[in-house]
Structures are given as structure tokens and as C-alpha cells.
Amino acid sequence: MILSLLAAALLSTLFCGLYLLLARRRRWLDQPSQRSSHAAPVPHGGGTGIMLALVVAGALAQLQGVDWDSIVWLLLALALVLSATGVLDDLMDLPVWLRFAVYGSCCLVLVMVLPLPPLLSSLWLPAWLWWPLAAIGLLWLLNLYNFMDGIDGIAALQAVLACSAAAGLAALSGAVDYALLCLLLALCQLGFLVWNWPPAKLFMGDAGSVPTGFLVGGLALYGASLEAVPLACWLVLLAVFITDASWTLMERWRRGDNLIHAHRQHGYQRLSRHWRSHLRVDLLFLMLHALWLLPLAWTIWMWPKFQILFVILAYVPLLLGMARLRRLP
């Protein structure tokens, strides 16, 4: 297991570095625009290195004796499909309807294969109702993760923090294989951060942000079905992304803006312009996670009877913060 964990970080760093050289040579660059948060062209599509490293590390873990569930390989295969779609979109600008058809199909396939979480089974929730609800939730998380990949480091940092915390909670629950899978994704994202930490030399692009959102959401649903990590813990660990993306979408809908057009109105983007720093926003995000969200997630794991209360408690200050950030240009 140690070898596969080391391989995840090292291979991701290597693959992303090699991709960076290729992208520079082929001029696969994200050109700055009025809706960008960067001032110079930066290679994009680095998420392909993350996904390839994750699959290789997962295969190495199986060779070392980890007996992955078939659902794990389905999750990784669907992530590769999404990554390939992202590569094509970055290069060819695919139609919106085609991208959403692929995204929705991958989400629906996964939730239909996953067992119904025991908590929902006890509530007599039928599968035919759970499938569309879970697929829509997963589709929203996939898209919001793409929306939140707008400044250096933040998308990979979210994956590292959430997946590492979930791995720790899963290990306490005795779900060792699930914890290992979470750690593999966290370390692959950490390897990418070598190139994406402010000032970024490489961007994820849709090839990384979309499958990362899918993997994080898929791990949350899979963990709930295994009773390894309560779904409420994931809702807390992902609270900053969920709050910012959902609030911003509602604000744009209320104003009558075109919801599929690129923009720079997210709270984290406003704050990065106000501070003139991506790094300071990333560090604030790190502090929020360490001092607020992680303790609350652990509290939910310890006292699951009060999980709804703790989820609400996690989101209240974030919503108040978004209300203040909307005043920034």
C-alpha cells in the first residue's frame, strides 16, 4: 500500500510535468480574457496526468493484494471517459448538449450500480426515486467543481483536503480499501499541485476538474453505501465549493444572466481580485477546512444522530460570508 501511495504522488507529478512540456510545445494554452483570473497564457489539460496516475496507482495497489470492488474500476473508467471528453472539449469546444449528455450518462450509470445507502433503505426510499436524485446531485457536483476551478490551486486543494479527511474517517471505521482509494486520489491531486500551486504553471482544464468532481461525488455516494463515511461528512468537507457555486448560480439566475456563459462572479474570484492574490485565498480556504470544516466532519462521525444540525452549522457562516463577498467587484 505504501508503494502505491508513493506511486500516486510521484506518477502524478511526473505525468503532469511531461504533459506540461507537451502542451507548451503544441501551444495548448489557456489565453487570458476578461473572464479569466490569470494574466498570461498557461497550458491547460493537466488533469489527464492526474487521471492516468490514479488508474496506474490503483492497478499497482491491486497487484500488491488490494481486492478492489468492481465498482471502483467502474468509477475510474467513467472518470477516464469524462477526462477524455474534457480533452476534446478543451481542444474542439464540444457542444454543450453533447457534454451534458456524457456527464449525465456517467452519473446515472454510477448511481444505478451503487447499492442503496443503508440509511436510505431504512427510510423505505425506493431505488427508482433515489437514482434520479443521486444522479442530479452528482451531476451538480461535477459541474460546480468545474465552476470552482478558477484560480491557482483551489480545485486540487479541495480534493486533497476532502479526500484526506474522508480517508482518515474511513480508516477509523475500518474501511481500509475505501480509505486507500480516497488517499490515492488525494495524492494524485497533490502531485498536480506541484505544477498548479500559485503562480500556476499548468491548469487542470475540463480534463481534470470534471472527472475530479465526479470522483469526489462518487466517493461520497460509495462511502455512504459502505457505511464507511456518512454522506453528511462529505457535505461538510465540500461545503465551501457547494456554497460558493450554488449561491453564485442563484444570484446569476435571479439577475437573468446566461447561466452557461463564463464569468468571474464567484466569491473566491471576487476575493482574489480584492486581495490581488490567489495564494491568500488558498490559504484562507486551508484555514477554513482545518479549523472549521474538518472538526465538524469528525464531530458528525462521532455523533451521527446530530448530523443534520452539524451540517447546518457548517453552512451558516459560509452563507453569511457569501452575502458579504457579493459586495466586492
Phi, psi and omega per residue, in radians:
M1 nan -0.691 3.134
I2 -1.082 -0.690 3.135
L3 -1.108 -0.750 -3.138
S4 -1.176 -0.619 3.108
L5 -1.167 -0.777 3.089
L6 -1.112 -0.699 3.140
A7 -1.093 -0.667 -3.130
A8 -1.017 -0.853 -3.118
A9 -1.203 -0.789 -3.067
L10 -1.220 -0.744 3.139
L11 -1.151 -0.671 3.114
S12 -1.114 -0.769 3.092
T13 -1.058 -0.757 -3.122
L14 -1.190 -0.875 -3.098
F15 -1.088 -0.724 3.131
C16 -1.175 -0.631 3.091
G17 -1.150 -0.735 3.096
L18 -1.151 -0.688 3.096
Y19 -1.109 -0.660 3.120
L20 -1.036 -0.758 3.103
L21 -1.094 -0.757 3.130
L22 -1.132 -0.765 -3.110
A23 -1.118 -0.660 3.098
R24 -1.159 -0.703 -3.126
R25 -1.188 -0.692 -3.118
R26 -1.512 -0.064 3.139
R27 1.109 0.720 3.031
W28 -1.495 1.413 -2.977
L29 -2.046 2.503 3.017
D30 -1.567 1.858 -3.087
Q31 -1.369 2.376 3.130
P32 -1.154 2.551 3.090
S33 -2.502 -3.085 -3.140
Q34 -1.115 -0.408 -3.125
R35 -1.731 0.136 -3.137
S36 -1.638 2.782 3.064
S37 -1.870 0.169 3.097
H38 -2.136 2.703 -3.035
A39 -1.820 -0.220 -3.112
A40 -2.264 2.697 3.112
P41 -1.057 2.366 -3.129
V42 -2.319 2.336 3.088
P43 -1.013 2.472 3.134
H44 -2.172 2.948 -3.131
G45 1.660 0.195 -3.106
G46 -1.137 -0.233 3.114
G47 -1.077 -0.367 3.095
T48 -1.080 -0.649 3.102
G49 -1.143 -0.654 3.111
I50 -1.090 -0.855 -3.063
M51 -1.163 -0.729 3.121
L52 -1.111 -0.721 3.124
A53 -1.118 -0.663 -3.136
L54 -1.132 -0.750 -3.139
V55 -1.158 -0.768 3.135
V56 -1.111 -0.759 3.131
A57 -1.125 -0.675 3.086
G58 -1.116 -0.705 3.101
A59 -1.150 -0.691 3.116
L60 -1.111 -0.703 3.106
A61 -1.089 -0.677 3.111
Q62 -1.158 -0.673 3.087
L63 -1.112 -0.466 3.126
Q64 -1.491 -0.001 3.052
G65 1.998 -0.001 3.091
V66 -1.335 2.164 -3.103
D67 -1.657 1.484 -3.105
W68 -1.143 2.456 2.994
D69 -1.149 2.635 3.112
S70 -1.050 -0.472 3.117
I71 -1.103 -0.587 3.132
V72 -1.096 -0.780 -3.132
W73 -1.209 -0.578 3.048
L74 -1.141 -0.748 3.119
L75 -1.034 -0.785 -3.141
L76 -1.197 -0.681 3.138
A77 -1.116 -0.759 3.116
L78 -1.150 -0.620 3.082
A79 -1.113 -0.661 3.089
L80 -1.153 -0.665 3.073
V81 -1.062 -0.777 3.127
L82 -1.151 -0.655 3.116
S83 -1.144 -0.757 3.108
A84 -1.098 -0.673 3.077
T85 -1.094 -0.695 3.110
G86 -1.126 -0.681 3.097
V87 -1.077 -0.818 3.138
L88 -1.109 -0.653 -3.141
D89 -1.190 -0.726 3.109
D90 -1.064 -0.631 -3.058
L91 -1.577 -0.572 -2.991
M92 -2.089 -0.124 -3.112
D93 0.992 1.241 -3.098
L94 -1.128 2.661 3.079
P95 -1.048 2.564 -3.113
V96 -1.038 -0.728 -3.090
W97 -1.100 -0.615 -3.129
L98 -1.226 -0.764 3.119
R99 -1.062 -0.795 -3.113
F100 -1.191 -0.536 3.077
A101 -1.129 -0.736 3.105
V102 -1.172 -0.807 -3.129
Y103 -1.030 -0.867 -3.102
G104 -1.110 -0.692 3.132
S105 -1.105 -0.765 3.134
C106 -1.097 -0.733 3.139
C107 -1.127 -0.769 -3.107
L108 -1.176 -0.707 3.120
V109 -1.045 -0.781 -3.096
L110 -1.129 -0.849 -3.060
V111 -1.182 -0.482 3.115
M112 -1.299 -0.402 3.130
V113 -1.534 -0.581 -3.113
L114 -1.147 2.453 3.037
P115 -1.134 2.635 3.088
L116 -1.158 2.248 3.121
P117 -0.953 2.391 -3.095
P118 -0.961 -0.630 3.137
L119 -1.063 -0.706 3.141
L120 -1.284 -0.590 3.088
S121 -1.085 -0.669 3.136
S122 -1.180 -0.383 3.109
L123 -1.581 0.077 3.130
W124 1.063 0.628 3.075
L125 -1.415 2.079 -3.097
P126 -1.229 2.625 -3.110
A127 -1.068 -0.640 -3.095
W128 -1.121 -0.398 3.070
L129 -1.571 -0.618 -3.129
W130 -1.171 -0.714 -3.081
W131 -0.980 -0.944 -3.136
P132 -1.151 -0.635 3.135
L133 -1.119 -0.804 -3.138
A134 -1.171 -0.681 -3.141
A135 -1.144 -0.712 3.112
I136 -1.151 -0.733 3.092
G137 -1.083 -0.741 3.123
L138 -1.172 -0.686 3.106
L139 -1.115 -0.695 3.103
W140 -1.149 -0.730 3.135
L141 -1.130 -0.702 3.091
L142 -1.009 -0.801 -3.116
N143 -1.288 -0.715 -3.117
L144 -1.158 -0.549 3.087
Y145 -1.119 -0.656 3.077
N146 -1.140 -0.711 3.116
F147 -1.102 -0.643 -3.035
M148 -1.443 -0.080 3.095
D149 -1.510 1.218 -3.031
G150 -2.153 -0.152 3.029
I151 -2.362 2.872 -3.059
D152 -1.037 2.271 2.943
G153 1.496 -0.407 -2.894
I154 -1.216 -0.685 -3.091
A155 -1.198 -0.778 3.112
A156 -1.170 -0.667 3.131
L157 -1.083 -0.724 3.097
Q158 -1.035 -0.769 -3.137
A159 -1.140 -0.729 3.133
V160 -1.073 -0.836 -3.074
L161 -1.195 -0.843 -3.091
A162 -1.148 -0.797 -3.084
C163 -1.228 -0.632 3.090
S164 -1.133 -0.768 3.117
A165 -1.110 -0.768 3.125
A166 -1.100 -0.647 3.108
A167 -1.099 -0.716 3.115
G168 -1.119 -0.759 3.127
L169 -1.157 -0.693 3.127
A170 -1.134 -0.670 3.109
A171 -1.103 -0.668 3.089
L172 -1.136 -0.512 3.124
S173 -1.441 -0.157 -3.122
G174 1.561 0.091 3.132
A175 -1.545 1.334 -2.974
V176 -1.178 -0.784 -3.120
D177 -1.108 -0.718 3.104
Y178 -1.125 -0.722 3.101
A179 -1.067 -0.716 3.121
L180 -1.088 -0.741 3.132
L181 -1.080 -0.757 3.092
C182 -1.067 -0.731 -3.138
L183 -1.174 -0.652 3.110
L184 -1.057 -0.772 3.105
L185 -1.139 -0.722 3.128
A186 -1.055 -0.751 -3.093
L187 -1.282 -0.573 3.044
C188 -1.128 -0.692 3.080
Q189 -1.182 -0.606 3.105
L190 -1.134 -0.683 3.076
G191 -1.091 -0.663 3.083
F192 -1.177 -0.582 -3.134
L193 -1.075 -0.409 3.061
V194 -0.969 -0.610 -3.103
W195 -1.747 -0.265 -3.025
N196 -1.884 -0.152 -3.132
W197 -1.147 2.485 -3.075
P198 -1.021 2.346 -0.109
P199 -1.384 2.277 -3.001
A200 -1.225 2.439 3.004
K201 -1.730 -0.285 -3.061
L202 -2.600 2.406 3.070
F203 -1.787 2.664 3.045
M204 -1.106 -0.832 -2.977
G205 1.242 3.103 3.091
D206 -1.078 -0.411 3.125
A207 -1.158 -0.292 3.125
G208 -2.016 -0.757 -3.047
S209 -1.186 -0.733 -3.110
V210 -1.147 -0.920 3.111
P211 -1.158 -0.500 3.088
T212 -1.149 -0.786 3.068
G213 -1.049 -0.683 3.112
F214 -1.131 -0.771 -3.126
L215 -1.143 -0.749 3.135
V216 -1.103 -0.803 3.098
G217 -1.138 -0.708 3.107
G218 -1.097 -0.700 3.093
L219 -1.130 -0.642 3.114
A220 -1.099 -0.803 3.136
L221 -1.192 -0.708 3.132
Y222 -1.130 -0.748 3.113
G223 -1.094 -0.645 3.102
A224 -1.168 -0.682 -3.138
S225 -1.185 -0.514 3.109
L226 -1.498 -0.151 -2.992
E227 1.025 0.592 3.114
A228 -1.514 -0.818 3.120
V229 -2.400 2.157 3.114
P230 -1.012 2.505 3.114
L231 -1.012 -0.559 3.128
A232 -1.083 -0.572 3.101
C233 -1.104 -0.757 3.117
W234 -1.141 -0.660 3.112
L235 -1.077 -0.593 3.097
V236 -1.322 -0.780 -3.102
L237 -1.121 -0.482 3.137
L238 -1.784 0.256 -2.965
A239 -1.083 -0.646 -3.116
V240 -1.122 -0.819 3.141
F241 -1.132 -0.788 -3.102
I242 -1.111 -0.755 -3.121
T243 -1.137 -0.882 -3.076
D244 -1.093 -0.854 -3.094
A245 -1.154 -0.756 -3.098
S246 -1.205 -0.763 3.110
W247 -1.050 -0.821 -3.097
T248 -1.118 -0.716 3.105
L249 -1.070 -0.768 -3.140
M250 -1.129 -0.682 3.110
E251 -1.117 -0.755 3.137
R252 -1.183 -0.668 3.084
W253 -1.125 -0.708 3.138
R254 -1.113 -0.603 -3.133
R255 -1.449 -0.160 -3.126
G256 1.449 0.348 3.119
D257 -1.247 2.756 3.028
N258 -1.276 2.015 -2.979
L259 -1.280 -0.293 -3.115
I260 -1.711 -0.034 3.116
H261 -1.443 2.527 3.093
A262 -1.145 2.628 -3.115
H263 -2.742 3.099 3.099
R264 -2.298 0.810 -3.048
Q265 -1.863 0.043 3.074
H266 -1.148 2.684 -3.121
G267 -1.032 -0.742 -3.118
Y268 -1.167 -0.551 3.091
Q269 -1.240 -0.722 3.079
R270 -1.049 -0.747 -3.111
L271 -1.185 -0.671 3.129
S272 -1.153 -0.606 3.067
R273 -1.231 -0.701 -3.126
H274 -1.117 -0.724 3.140
W275 -1.536 -0.212 -3.061
R276 0.972 0.726 -3.090
S277 -2.776 2.223 2.976
H278 -1.362 -0.633 -3.071
L279 -1.070 -0.753 -3.116
R280 -1.115 -0.622 3.088
V281 -1.175 -0.743 3.107
D282 -1.072 -0.722 -3.141
L283 -1.185 -0.654 3.056
L284 -1.099 -0.742 3.109
F285 -1.058 -0.744 3.117
L286 -1.075 -0.746 3.132
M287 -1.151 -0.739 3.109
L288 -1.022 -0.729 -3.127
H289 -1.178 -0.829 -3.042
A290 -1.215 -0.678 -3.007
L291 -1.688 -0.276 -3.064
W292 -2.217 -1.009 -2.989
L293 -1.297 -0.766 3.137
L294 -1.095 -0.805 3.073
P295 -1.043 -0.652 3.125
L296 -1.190 -0.674 3.100
A297 -1.102 -0.735 3.096
W298 -1.114 -0.668 3.125
T299 -1.107 -0.691 3.085
I300 -1.096 -0.735 3.130
W301 -1.090 -0.650 -3.125
M302 -1.304 -0.702 -3.069
W303 -2.242 1.277 -3.058
P304 -1.111 -0.333 3.131
K305 -1.101 -0.426 -3.092
F306 -1.874 0.398 -2.998
Q307 -1.118 -0.645 3.125
I308 -1.089 -0.737 3.123
L309 -1.069 -0.755 -3.099
F310 -1.257 -0.560 3.061
V311 -1.122 -0.794 3.098
I312 -1.053 -0.754 3.136
L313 -1.054 -0.626 3.135
A314 -1.171 -0.659 -3.007
Y315 -1.503 -0.440 -3.060
V316 -1.006 -0.906 3.132
P317 -1.157 -0.515 3.107
L318 -1.196 -0.683 3.089
L319 -1.158 -0.692 3.084
L320 -1.118 -0.673 3.093
G321 -1.120 -0.694 3.098
M322 -1.132 -0.618 3.105
A323 -1.089 -0.605 3.109
R324 -1.351 -0.667 -3.095
L325 -1.194 -0.414 -3.130
R326 -1.124 -0.310 3.133
R327 -1.375 -0.305 -3.136
L328 -1.347 2.602 3.122
P329 -1.220 nan nan
